[in-house]
Amino acid sequence: MNTVLSVISGNQSDLGQGGIIAVISAALVFLMLSLIVLITWLVFKVISGVTAKAKPPVVPVAASAQPVNTALDEDATVAALVASIDYRNETKKDIKVISIKEIK
């Protein structure tokens, strides 16, 4: 520890002592970064544990709804995507598209 203090105070100017300070400083930086990563990982686990308990809402579908063949109809696919994105933005919850019906 005396070598670190002597280099900082300017009593000696040795390249080896400067190297020691550089290594100690780099180790402290990596230690602090590791601590930050650990804290953010723990916060992520806590937040994902809380949100995992909430289930996405299920939107009821009429029994007489005829599903549209979205593989053949590009407009129906685009409409379903836009509607699901709009509903997701409105409710701020995860959703699942179960079926699509055409309204005439």
N, C-alpha and C positions, 0 to 999 in steps of 0.2 A: 504494500500500500504506500510505503514511503517513496517508491520509485514513481508511482503515479502522481503523487503530490509534488515531487521535485520537478517532474517534467512540466506539470501545469504551472508551477510557480516560476519556472524559467531558470532554476539553478543549474541544471544540466541539459544539454541538448544532444541526446544520443538517439540514433536511429532505432536501436533495439527497444528503447523505452517508449518511443513513439509507436512502434509496432504493437507493443503490449496494450497501449491505450486504444489503438485502432481495433484490435481483436476483442477487447472487453466491450468497446462501444458497439461493435457489430453484434456481439452476443446479446447485449441488452436490447438492441433493436429487434432481433429475431424473437427474443423472449416476450417482448411487448406485443409483437404481431401475433404470436401464438396465443397469448392471453386474449387478444381481441377476437381471434378466430374462435376460440373456445366459448367466449361469452355470446357471440352471435349464433353459434351452433346451438347452445342451450336455449336461447330465446326462440330460435326457429322451432326447436322440438316442443317447447311449451305452447307456442302459437299453433302449430300444426296439430297438437293434441287437443286443443280447445275447438278448433274448426272441424276436426274429424268427427266430432260428436253430432254436428249439425248435418241433417240429411237434406238433399236437394228436394224441392217441392215437386210433386207429381201433378201434372195438369190433367184433369179428367178428359177423356175422349168419348164422344158420343158413340153409342153402340152401332149406329147405322153408318158410320164414317167409312167411306171407301178409300183405301190407300191408293195414292197416285204412284205410278211406276216412275220413280225419279231417275232411273237409269236412262229412260228414253226422253224425258221432258226436262230440258235444261232450265226453262223458265220456272218450273215448279221447284227445282233444286235451289235456284237463286232465291226464290220467294221464301222457302223454308229457312235458308241461312239468314236472310235479312230479318225475318220474324223472330228467330231464336236469338240473334244478337240483340235486337231491340228489347225483347223480354228480359234477357240477361242484364242489360244496362239499366233497365227499369227496376228490377228486383234486387240486383247486386248479389244474387245467389247462383250456384251452379244449377244448370238445367239439363234435361235429357229429352230429346225429341223422340216421342214414341211412334207417332204416325202423322201423316199429312192427308188432309182431305181438301178437295177443290170446292170452292164456293162459287156458284154461278149466279 
